[in-house]
Amino acid sequence: MQKKTRQFLSFIIDHHLFALEIGNIVEILLPPNLRKFDSDLPDACENIIYRGKKIPILSLIKQLIKNPGHSSLDYRIIIIGRDNNFICLRVDSAEEILYVDEKSIQPPGSITSELNSEFLEGKIILEEQAIYILSLKRILELITVDQS
């Protein structure tokens, strides 16, 4: 029986390693000169124009980490998209592409007392390092603004 391998992009938010399935990643950007704007989105304080659309940049540090530190000033923007709809996540750094045997992904359960498990889909242990898989569905539920 052949192993089913999944690909993830790993990234750091507040010294924790997270991952998203690579098929959902559109692009990784260095931060441009960003404009502040008003938004009802949680922690959305900046936006970019991407493919002609104004897209908020979300910082999920408060949703993911129970006692967060400070975000890095040297950060990256991960653009996630489906069907010409995009959101941006602010991360401290983008790390690497991971190829993971599906059987090695553990369910989220009570992953750690430092993280909010409601945004987590699972956990991977690679080289004794925990990497937490984010739930794209849960992140998208935060988005309620028309991005047109």
N, C-alpha and C positions, 0 to 999 in steps of 0.2 A: 504494500500500500504506500502510495506516494504522500510525502509530507505536504501539507498546505502551508505555504509561507505568506505572511502579510508584511507589507512595507510601511514603515512609519518614519516621520520626521521627528527627531527628538530636539527639545529646546529647554532652556532654563527660564524659570520664573522664580525669583527670590530664593535662589540656591537649591531649588527642587527641580528634578528632571521630569518633564512631561513629554507626551508624544501625541501626534495626530496621524491618522491614516494618510499616506502620501497621495492617494487619489483625490483627496479634498484640497490639497495645497495647490494654489495657482502660481504664487510667486513669493519670494522673500526679498524685502527691500531694506536698504538703509533708510533711516528717518530723513525725510525731506524737511524743508522749512515748512512747518505746520502752522495752521491757523486755529485758534481757539474758536469754539462755537457752542451754542446752547443746545442741549440735547436731554431727552428724558432717559436715555440709556444709562445703565450703571457705569460710572467711571469713564464715560466717553467724553473726552475733553478736546480731541483734535479730530481732524478729518483730512482725507486726501481725495483728489479727483482721480478716479481710476476708470479708464475706458468710458469717460464722459459722465460718470456718476459720482456724486458725493458720497463717500463711504466713511462711517465713523471708525475710529481706531479704539478698540476696547482693551482696557487693562483689567484682567480678571484676577489680579492679585488678591483683592478683598473677598472674591467669591471662592477662590481655591484654597487660600491659606488662612488659617484661623487667627494667627498672630503674625501678620506680615511685617517684613522689614521695609526697606526703601527700594523702589525700583531703580535699576541702573540708568544712568544718564546716557550711556552708550548702548542703545537698544536696537532691535530689529523689528520689522513689521512683517507678519506672516499674513498673506492674503489667502483667504479660504473662499471657495466659490463653487456654485452649482447653478446651471441653467442661467448664466449671466447675472446671477445675484451674488454679491460679494460682501464679506465682512473682513475686518482686519483685526488681528490680535497683536498687542504689544508684548514682546518677550525680551528678556535680558540678552539672550543669545540663541541663535540657531546652531545646533550641534552637528548631527549627522543623520544619514539615512540608516535605518535599522531593518534588517531582514529577520523576521521572527517566526518560528514555528508556531502555528496557531495553538497547538497543545500546550505551549509554555506560557500562555497568557492566563493569569489567575483572575478570578472574579474580584470585583472591588471589595466586597465585604466591609469589614472595619479595617481599612488599610493602614491608617496611622492617625494618631490623635492630632497631628499638626495640620491635616488636610480635610477639607469638606468633601466627603465621598459622594455627595449627590451629583457632582460634576465629573465623576470618574467612571469609566467603563471597565477598567481592569488595571492590572499591574504586571510588569515584566521584570524579571530579575536577570540582569546581564552582568557578568563579571562582578558579582556581589553588590551591584548598584541597582536600586529600585528606580524604575521608570514608570510613571503613572499615565495611563492612556486616558485622554480627555474624551468625554462624550460630546460629539459634535451636535447631536440632537439637543442636548441640554443647553449648550452654548447658543444655538440658534433660537431657542425659546426666549432668550434674553432680548432678542432683536424684535422690536415692535414698530420701528420707524420705517416709513416708506423711503426707500433709497433711490427714488427716481429723480 
